[in-house]
Amino acid sequence: MKIEKISEDMLKITLNVSDMTKWNVSKDTLHPGNPNSKEMFWDIIHLASEATGVEFSNCKLTVEAVEKDAETFVIFITKKDVLPQEAAPRRYKYRKTQGDVQDSSSVMVYTFEDFNDICSFAKNNLYFCLLFENNNSLYKHNDMFRLVVTVTPPLKEHIGKFNNAVSEYALQVENSYIYASYLEEHHKPMIEKTALKTLYDKF
């Protein structure tokens, strides 16, 4: 793991897959529903703070991770607005604290090359439009359409069938939670929360 101080408000961490084994995390288990992933990200922030002297308390943080290659991730940690002293600090979203209820939801991202493809999927899969209603948003990024699906615990038993159905129309994005976080941070959704049902009804 390599820690670099870009500025007083930004750090860059280069992390290898082999480094992640210290937290019992692999590429396949790197998602927000995994407690080990949450612990790993917070530990990285703590280590980076100690190594550089950059203080991350009492502030908002954004964390962006990019897959550099099959073995390497580059993570950017950026400080945002400092919170008033009287306000409760907002913690980094993957922090694991005693007493926290672990979020067992996961996020899947699917890439459709053409708008007609996602419309066809919605038209031919009303069951999934209704099943995942209020849990999916549509973004456009790099001239492609990205469907972000939040898989809550009650829906997890259906994700296998959903993946089989959507595979005829789209490709699933590896490390979906990283890409979903990027989309949510930097892009406004075309359709928020009800993308599939809206496409079924209107197109």
Backbone bond lengths (Angstrom), bond angles and torsions (degrees), N, CA, C in turn:
res aa  C-N    CA-C-N  psi(-1)  N-CA   C-N-CA  omega(-1)  CA-C   N-CA-C  phi
1 M - - - 1.457 - - 1.522 109.37 -
2 K 1.329 116.03 133.14 1.464 122.20 -179.53 1.517 109.32 -119.78
3 I 1.335 116.23 126.53 1.461 122.25 -179.11 1.526 109.20 -110.44
4 E 1.344 117.03 127.24 1.458 121.62 179.82 1.525 109.70 -128.32
5 K 1.319 115.67 135.47 1.461 121.90 176.73 1.523 108.39 -91.89
6 I 1.331 116.93 109.86 1.459 121.48 179.85 1.522 110.22 -81.65
7 S 1.327 116.45 -41.65 1.466 122.71 177.34 1.519 107.33 -158.28
8 E 1.338 116.02 -176.78 1.465 119.68 177.92 1.522 111.90 -67.94
9 D 1.336 116.08 -13.97 1.461 120.06 -177.12 1.521 113.41 -116.06
10 M 1.335 117.88 -0.79 1.461 119.15 -176.22 1.523 111.00 -142.56
11 L 1.346 114.52 136.57 1.460 122.03 173.95 1.521 108.92 -123.15
12 K 1.318 114.88 150.46 1.463 121.69 176.91 1.520 107.71 -121.17
13 I 1.324 115.70 126.56 1.465 121.38 179.45 1.515 108.78 -121.28
14 T 1.317 116.13 125.04 1.461 121.32 174.99 1.520 107.69 -101.26
15 L 1.318 115.65 122.30 1.464 121.73 -171.31 1.516 109.42 -126.20
16 N 1.326 117.00 125.91 1.460 122.13 177.02 1.526 110.56 -90.52
17 V 1.320 115.11 157.42 1.462 120.37 176.83 1.530 110.24 -57.65
18 S 1.320 116.21 -36.36 1.468 119.88 179.09 1.523 111.56 -64.50
19 D 1.354 116.86 -32.62 1.464 119.98 177.03 1.521 111.16 -64.01
20 M 1.336 116.79 -35.72 1.454 121.07 -175.21 1.523 112.13 -68.43
21 T 1.330 116.79 -21.13 1.463 119.01 -179.91 1.526 112.11 -64.14
22 K 1.338 116.79 -20.88 1.470 120.24 177.31 1.520 111.36 -61.98
23 W 1.329 114.96 -27.73 1.466 120.52 178.35 1.526 111.40 -103.72
24 N 1.319 116.92 10.85 1.460 121.88 -177.16 1.530 110.93 58.53
25 V 1.346 115.46 43.79 1.461 122.61 179.54 1.524 108.56 -121.43
26 S 1.321 116.51 137.20 1.462 122.63 174.65 1.523 108.66 -123.45
27 K 1.324 117.53 176.00 1.469 120.50 177.26 1.526 110.62 -59.41
28 D 1.314 116.40 -35.89 1.467 120.69 -177.30 1.525 112.99 -73.23
29 T 1.346 116.75 -25.45 1.469 119.90 -177.88 1.518 112.32 -106.67
30 L 1.334 116.48 9.99 1.461 121.22 -179.45 1.527 109.65 -83.26
31 H 1.329 116.45 86.64 1.462 121.12 179.03 1.527 108.45 -154.00
32 P 1.357 117.54 158.00 1.459 120.74 -172.89 1.511 114.89 -65.95
33 G 1.323 118.32 -16.93 1.450 120.21 177.08 1.515 113.91 -78.94
34 N 1.332 116.39 -8.73 1.462 121.41 -178.66 1.527 109.27 -93.40
35 P 1.339 119.43 116.11 1.467 121.00 179.87 1.524 112.87 -56.97
36 N 1.335 117.68 -33.25 1.462 119.96 179.14 1.527 111.65 -64.88
37 S 1.340 116.51 -36.65 1.464 120.42 177.37 1.528 110.80 -64.83
38 K 1.319 116.10 -43.00 1.460 120.10 179.01 1.527 110.55 -61.35
39 E 1.320 115.44 -45.90 1.461 119.69 -179.46 1.530 110.67 -63.78
40 M 1.340 117.02 -39.86 1.458 121.19 -179.88 1.522 111.36 -60.57
41 F 1.333 117.50 -48.19 1.453 120.10 -177.60 1.525 111.67 -64.32
42 W 1.323 117.18 -39.82 1.459 117.68 179.36 1.532 111.04 -70.11
43 D 1.316 117.51 -37.72 1.461 120.05 176.41 1.529 111.52 -62.32
44 I 1.343 116.64 -38.78 1.464 120.67 178.42 1.521 110.45 -62.39
45 I 1.328 116.86 -43.52 1.457 120.23 177.77 1.523 110.67 -61.43
46 H 1.317 116.61 -42.72 1.469 120.90 179.17 1.531 111.05 -63.59
47 L 1.317 117.09 -45.44 1.464 120.87 179.10 1.531 111.24 -63.31
48 A 1.317 116.19 -42.01 1.461 120.40 -179.95 1.522 111.06 -64.67
49 S 1.320 116.84 -38.50 1.458 120.93 178.58 1.530 110.67 -64.31
50 E 1.316 116.85 -44.08 1.466 120.68 178.92 1.523 111.83 -65.13
51 A 1.342 116.62 -38.32 1.463 120.72 -176.00 1.525 112.63 -72.56
52 T 1.337 117.28 -31.27 1.467 120.60 -172.67 1.525 113.84 -110.46
53 G 1.332 116.80 -16.87 1.456 119.93 -176.33 1.517 113.72 82.52
54 V 1.317 117.28 1.07 1.465 120.65 177.48 1.523 108.69 -75.88
55 E 1.328 115.78 124.80 1.460 120.51 -175.94 1.526 110.32 -93.46
56 F 1.333 116.73 130.34 1.454 120.88 -177.50 1.521 113.17 -110.66
57 S 1.309 118.54 11.42 1.458 119.77 179.28 1.526 110.32 -82.40
58 N 1.328 115.27 155.45 1.458 122.62 176.09 1.532 112.91 54.83
59 C 1.306 116.94 44.05 1.465 121.04 178.28 1.521 109.52 -154.80
60 K 1.310 115.14 163.72 1.454 121.16 172.10 1.517 108.96 -85.75
61 L 1.324 116.38 146.98 1.452 121.45 178.77 1.518 110.31 -125.41
62 T 1.319 115.36 146.10 1.463 119.93 164.61 1.514 107.59 -120.97
63 V 1.312 115.24 140.95 1.460 121.30 -179.93 1.517 107.89 -126.94
64 E 1.324 116.36 120.44 1.463 121.61 179.64 1.524 108.20 -120.91
65 A 1.308 116.28 128.23 1.462 122.05 -179.41 1.514 109.37 -119.44
66 V 1.324 115.44 133.38 1.456 122.20 -179.75 1.516 108.89 -124.38
67 E 1.320 116.97 132.38 1.458 120.94 177.74 1.525 108.37 -79.33
68 K 1.321 116.10 108.37 1.464 121.30 -177.89 1.515 110.96 -73.05
69 D 1.335 116.27 -44.27 1.452 122.09 174.81 1.518 107.72 -155.55
70 A 1.324 117.40 -169.73 1.463 120.68 -174.58 1.525 112.88 -63.48
71 E 1.337 116.78 -19.57 1.470 120.22 -174.71 1.527 113.86 -116.26
72 T 1.324 117.79 -4.27 1.462 119.86 -168.41 1.519 112.58 -134.96
73 F 1.339 115.63 136.85 1.457 122.71 171.60 1.525 109.11 -117.35
74 V 1.324 116.37 142.36 1.457 122.12 171.75 1.521 107.78 -111.62
75 I 1.328 116.77 123.53 1.459 122.70 -175.43 1.523 109.28 -115.76
76 F 1.335 116.62 128.02 1.457 122.30 177.08 1.523 108.76 -109.07
77 I 1.322 116.25 124.34 1.463 122.35 177.36 1.520 107.55 -111.07
78 T 1.342 116.09 121.92 1.462 120.48 -174.87 1.519 110.21 -124.84
79 K 1.337 115.64 131.58 1.462 121.10 174.48 1.521 109.23 -81.04
80 K 1.332 115.09 137.99 1.458 120.24 176.04 1.526 108.91 -110.04
81 D 1.321 116.66 -146.84 1.459 120.77 -174.90 1.524 111.17 -61.51
82 V 1.341 115.61 138.65 1.458 120.56 173.72 1.514 108.15 -75.93
83 L 1.326 116.04 135.31 1.461 120.09 -177.44 1.526 110.24 -84.39
84 P 1.336 118.45 150.71 1.465 120.85 174.65 1.519 110.76 -58.68
85 Q 1.296 116.74 148.45 1.463 120.71 -176.53 1.519 111.85 -60.29
86 E 1.338 115.93 -32.31 1.455 117.90 -177.60 1.524 112.86 -79.30
87 A 1.325 116.61 -11.94 1.463 120.05 -178.86 1.518 110.53 -87.39
88 A 1.303 116.12 146.54 1.466 119.84 176.67 1.515 108.66 -71.05
89 P 1.332 118.65 129.93 1.468 120.41 -178.31 1.511 111.40 -66.24
90 R 1.318 115.41 141.53 1.459 120.51 174.41 1.511 108.26 -86.22
91 R 1.293 116.64 123.35 1.457 121.50 -177.29 1.512 110.42 -84.36
92 Y 1.309 114.09 156.47 1.455 119.70 173.71 1.520 108.60 -57.72
93 K 1.287 117.02 136.43 1.462 121.04 -166.27 1.518 114.29 -64.55
94 Y 1.339 118.15 -16.55 1.452 118.65 179.16 1.525 112.54 -100.91
95 R 1.325 116.32 8.27 1.452 117.92 -178.06 1.526 110.45 -65.64
96 K 1.317 115.88 139.70 1.458 121.73 178.22 1.520 107.76 -108.14
97 T 1.325 118.11 113.66 1.451 121.66 -179.21 1.512 109.39 -119.73
98 Q 1.316 115.51 154.14 1.455 119.86 -178.52 1.525 109.62 -61.31
99 G 1.304 115.86 131.15 1.449 120.77 179.29 1.506 113.93 93.07
100 D 1.330 117.30 -8.46 1.464 119.17 178.18 1.520 110.59 -65.39
101 V 1.312 116.21 143.02 1.456 121.52 170.64 1.515 107.20 -86.64
102 Q 1.297 117.68 119.95 1.453 120.96 -175.86 1.526 110.93 -67.87
103 D 1.332 115.23 131.52 1.454 121.07 178.50 1.517 108.16 -82.23
104 S 1.314 116.14 113.91 1.463 119.89 -176.44 1.520 111.99 -97.70
105 S 1.345 116.41 9.81 1.454 119.39 175.51 1.525 109.04 -74.96
106 S 1.324 116.35 156.15 1.451 121.34 175.17 1.520 108.46 -132.84
107 V 1.326 115.83 167.67 1.455 121.42 -176.33 1.517 109.22 -126.24
108 M 1.325 116.43 134.96 1.452 122.74 176.34 1.521 108.33 -120.64
109 V 1.343 116.42 141.37 1.463 121.09 177.07 1.527 108.60 -124.98
110 Y 1.334 115.85 134.47 1.455 122.32 -178.91 1.532 109.00 -124.57
111 T 1.342 116.03 137.60 1.457 121.86 -179.15 1.522 110.56 -105.34
112 F 1.325 116.12 121.68 1.461 123.83 175.02 1.526 107.98 -107.81
113 E 1.317 117.44 126.53 1.456 120.58 -178.08 1.519 112.28 -72.29
114 D 1.312 117.55 -27.31 1.460 121.31 -174.48 1.526 109.52 -134.60
115 F 1.331 115.91 143.17 1.462 120.18 179.69 1.526 111.50 -60.34
116 N 1.335 116.48 -35.29 1.464 119.95 179.26 1.527 112.00 -63.25
117 D 1.347 116.46 -28.54 1.464 119.72 179.83 1.523 111.46 -66.08
118 I 1.318 116.03 -45.04 1.468 117.85 -179.00 1.530 110.66 -72.35
119 C 1.337 116.85 -31.59 1.463 119.36 174.73 1.530 110.76 -64.55
120 S 1.332 116.12 -41.10 1.470 120.45 178.66 1.516 111.25 -64.80
121 F 1.318 116.13 -40.71 1.468 119.21 177.75 1.529 110.39 -60.69
122 A 1.330 116.47 -45.85 1.461 119.75 -179.97 1.534 111.32 -62.98
123 K 1.332 116.58 -44.40 1.463 120.56 -178.27 1.525 112.47 -62.89
124 N 1.327 116.33 -33.56 1.460 121.10 -176.71 1.526 113.97 -93.32
125 N 1.331 117.06 1.50 1.463 120.07 -175.34 1.530 111.19 -140.79
126 L 1.331 116.23 57.92 1.456 120.67 179.42 1.529 111.24 -57.20
127 Y 1.326 116.91 -35.86 1.470 120.44 -179.06 1.522 110.68 -55.65
128 F 1.348 116.70 -46.97 1.453 119.78 -179.20 1.523 111.59 -73.38
129 C 1.333 117.48 -31.52 1.468 120.59 175.68 1.526 110.44 -58.10
130 L 1.322 115.79 -41.30 1.457 120.61 -179.70 1.520 111.74 -79.10
131 L 1.328 116.25 -39.00 1.461 120.41 -177.03 1.527 111.59 -64.55
132 F 1.344 116.59 -42.12 1.459 121.25 -177.18 1.532 112.02 -99.68
133 E 1.331 117.65 16.54 1.462 120.35 179.66 1.519 110.34 -58.93
134 N 1.335 115.92 139.96 1.469 124.38 -177.52 1.525 113.03 71.76
135 N 1.339 117.09 10.00 1.461 120.77 179.95 1.524 112.39 -128.02
136 N 1.341 118.40 19.38 1.465 118.76 -178.83 1.525 110.72 -147.05
137 S 1.333 115.37 139.10 1.464 122.24 -179.07 1.522 109.30 -129.17
138 L 1.322 115.74 150.88 1.460 121.54 -178.34 1.526 110.32 -114.41
139 Y 1.345 115.57 129.87 1.456 122.40 177.47 1.530 109.24 -122.85
140 K 1.324 116.03 155.92 1.460 121.07 169.31 1.518 107.60 -114.95
141 H 1.332 116.18 124.85 1.460 121.32 -177.92 1.518 108.62 -147.12
142 N 1.327 116.23 129.46 1.468 121.82 -178.47 1.527 112.13 54.71
143 D 1.330 115.10 41.81 1.463 122.56 177.10 1.522 113.60 63.75
144 M 1.313 116.94 18.70 1.456 120.97 174.21 1.520 109.28 -126.96
145 F 1.315 115.98 163.07 1.450 121.65 -175.27 1.531 109.07 -106.79
146 R 1.333 115.62 127.02 1.463 121.77 -174.18 1.528 109.24 -115.31
147 L 1.299 115.37 120.09 1.459 121.57 177.79 1.527 108.53 -98.48
148 V 1.328 116.71 118.79 1.463 122.63 179.21 1.522 108.11 -103.25
149 V 1.315 116.19 119.27 1.466 121.87 -176.75 1.522 109.46 -116.95
150 T 1.316 115.69 123.46 1.464 120.59 174.74 1.526 108.50 -90.65
151 V 1.321 115.31 122.51 1.467 120.51 -176.67 1.526 107.83 -103.61
152 T 1.311 116.44 98.80 1.455 121.82 177.84 1.528 109.36 -77.32
153 P 1.331 117.66 161.47 1.464 119.71 -177.26 1.528 115.38 -49.87
154 P 1.349 119.99 -42.12 1.475 118.52 179.31 1.525 113.79 -64.70
155 L 1.349 116.95 -20.65 1.462 120.42 -176.63 1.524 113.38 -94.49
156 K 1.317 117.36 -9.85 1.468 119.79 -172.35 1.525 112.82 -61.94
157 E 1.314 117.80 -31.90 1.457 119.72 -178.84 1.530 112.20 -69.44
158 H 1.356 116.30 -14.93 1.462 120.68 -178.53 1.529 113.15 -99.20
159 I 1.334 117.93 -6.52 1.462 119.66 -170.78 1.527 111.90 -68.05
160 G 1.329 117.78 -30.73 1.465 119.88 178.26 1.521 111.70 -61.89
161 K 1.328 116.72 -47.43 1.468 121.12 178.68 1.520 110.56 -66.44
162 F 1.335 116.63 -37.01 1.464 120.10 177.89 1.530 110.13 -62.73
163 N 1.334 116.88 -44.97 1.471 120.66 179.40 1.528 111.36 -61.42
164 N 1.317 116.57 -40.43 1.467 119.79 178.63 1.522 111.26 -62.83
165 A 1.323 116.41 -41.08 1.467 120.44 -178.70 1.525 111.48 -69.79
166 V 1.318 116.82 -43.55 1.461 120.30 -175.18 1.526 112.05 -75.63
167 S 1.338 117.77 -20.04 1.464 121.33 -177.01 1.524 112.44 -64.24
168 E 1.328 117.97 -19.77 1.464 121.59 176.92 1.522 112.20 -74.47
169 Y 1.335 116.28 -15.98 1.463 120.67 -173.22 1.535 112.98 -120.95
170 A 1.326 117.77 -22.68 1.463 119.95 -170.01 1.526 111.02 -148.02
171 L 1.334 114.91 167.63 1.454 122.50 174.50 1.519 109.03 -108.39
172 Q 1.330 115.91 139.45 1.452 119.95 177.39 1.519 109.52 -83.13
173 V 1.316 116.84 136.81 1.466 122.96 -178.11 1.520 109.59 -84.01
174 E 1.340 116.55 130.78 1.460 120.47 174.21 1.524 109.06 -69.70
175 N 1.347 116.31 150.85 1.466 121.20 -178.90 1.529 110.30 50.93
176 S 1.333 114.54 52.65 1.458 120.65 -172.40 1.518 113.18 -58.50
177 Y 1.336 117.96 -36.44 1.468 118.33 -174.61 1.517 111.19 -65.83
178 I 1.360 117.10 -32.47 1.461 120.13 177.72 1.523 109.99 -65.89
179 Y 1.328 115.91 -46.21 1.456 120.28 -178.34 1.525 110.70 -68.31
180 A 1.335 116.36 -38.26 1.460 119.71 178.20 1.526 110.98 -63.07
181 S 1.326 116.68 -39.99 1.468 120.51 177.97 1.522 110.84 -63.35
182 Y 1.335 115.80 -40.12 1.465 120.17 177.89 1.530 110.61 -62.50
183 L 1.321 116.82 -46.23 1.467 120.18 -179.67 1.522 111.47 -61.87
184 E 1.312 116.69 -44.83 1.455 120.78 -178.26 1.524 111.48 -64.97
185 E 1.327 116.35 -32.83 1.464 121.28 -177.82 1.527 112.12 -77.35
186 H 1.335 117.06 -36.64 1.465 120.13 -167.91 1.532 114.87 -115.67
187 H 1.313 118.38 -9.27 1.460 119.53 -175.04 1.527 110.70 -134.22
188 K 1.315 115.27 144.69 1.454 121.05 175.68 1.527 108.65 -89.19
189 P 1.322 117.94 131.73 1.477 119.06 -178.86 1.523 111.97 -66.61
190 M 1.329 115.21 143.69 1.469 120.27 172.53 1.522 110.11 -66.72
191 I 1.333 115.27 -43.79 1.459 122.23 175.99 1.523 107.09 -136.21
192 E 1.306 116.67 124.22 1.458 120.28 -175.10 1.523 111.67 -101.56
193 K 1.327 115.99 128.44 1.470 125.86 171.52 1.527 115.03 72.79
194 T 1.315 118.68 -33.75 1.474 120.56 -175.14 1.521 111.35 -120.89
195 A 1.324 118.00 36.74 1.467 121.27 -172.12 1.525 112.33 -59.08
196 L 1.324 118.00 -52.88 1.459 120.50 -174.21 1.530 111.86 -63.27
197 K 1.322 116.77 -45.42 1.475 119.89 -179.23 1.525 110.30 -66.00
198 T 1.335 117.37 -37.82 1.466 120.90 178.94 1.530 110.23 -64.84
199 L 1.337 117.07 -42.71 1.446 120.77 178.46 1.528 111.44 -65.14
200 Y 1.323 115.62 -38.64 1.472 119.50 177.58 1.526 110.77 -63.03
201 D 1.319 117.03 -40.83 1.463 120.71 -175.36 1.532 113.19 -77.31
202 K 1.329 117.76 -32.75 1.468 120.34 -167.28 1.531 114.42 -110.49
203 F 1.333 118.40 -13.90 1.477 119.07 -175.68 1.528 110.40 -124.71
